């Protein structure tokens, strides 16, 4: 594992296979939990793993920018928005479309009124 000084010298954050491994474990845990496997009751921990990974990546990026004197709160939030908003928009549009297709006429009338 590289420390922050080594990351700074590289100039960019390199790919970390172990982070992808943790992500895979987290995804599997959440899927098994929602699938209702009785022998796997701790799947909600997968969400906690995602939070820890996100915190690590955000902290590493922010600390690197601070050490380079290039940190900007506005740029930080712009990067977050560029990563999150397209997926948020797509998921909302997909959900709306599926609800309109799957809704009965009576339900559709209640939703649209």
N, C-alpha and C positions, 0 to 999 in steps of 0.2 A: 504494500500500500504506500502511496506517495503522500508526503506531507504537503502542506500548503506552499512552502517555499519552492519545492520541486515543481508543483503545478504552475506557480508563477513563472518560473524559468522557462517552462514549455510554452507559455503564452496562451494555451488553450487547455480546456479540460479534456483529458483523453477518455476514450471509451473504457468503461469498467464492466467487465463480464460478470463480476460478482453482484453488481447492482441489478443486472438483468436476471440473474439467478434468483435474487430475493423477490423481484417483481413476479417471476413465474410462480414461486411458492405462494406469494400473496394471492395471485389470481386463482390458483388451484384451490386454495383455502376458501376463498369467497364462493367459488362455484360449488364446491362440495357442500358448504354450509347451506346455500340456497337450494341445492338439489335435495336437501333433506336427509343426508346420510346420518343415520342414528349414531354410528360409531365415530363421527367427526363433528363434535359439537362446538369446537373452538374456531370455526372458520371466520368469525368476525374479527379475529386478530389480523387477518389479511389487510383490513382497512387501516389498522394501526401501523402495519409495516409500510403501507403506502405513505402515510403521514411522515414517518421517520425518514424514508428515502427522500421525499420532497423537501423536508427540512434540511437534510444534509446537502442536497444539491443546491438549494437556494443559498444556504449559508456559505458554502464553498465559493459559489459564483460571486456573492456579495463581498466576501472577505478578500477575494482576489482583486475585485474592482477597487475596493477601498485601499488596498496596499499599492495599487497602481495610480492612485489619485484620480480614478476615472469613474467613480461611483456617482450615479445620478438617480434619485428617487423616481423621477419622471420616466427615465429610460427603463428602470426596473419594472415599473407598472406597465409600461408599453410592451415590454417583452412578455410579461405575464398575460396581458390581454391578447396579444397575437397568438399565444399558444392555446389559451383557454376558449376564447370567444368563438372561433370557427366550429369547434366540436360542440360547444353549447348550442349554437345556432342550429347546427345540423341535427342534433338530438331533439331539440324542441320542434323543428319542422317535421321530422320523422314521427315523433309522438303524435303531433296534431293530425298528420295524414292518416296514421294507423287508427286513431280514435274516430276519425270521420268515416273511414272505410268499414270499421267493425261495429260502429254504433247502429242500433236499430232506428227505424224512422221515428219512433216515439222519443227515444233518447236524444236523437239528433235535434228534434224540435225543442226539447228542454234545454239543450246546450246552447243552441243558437238564439234562443229568445231572451 
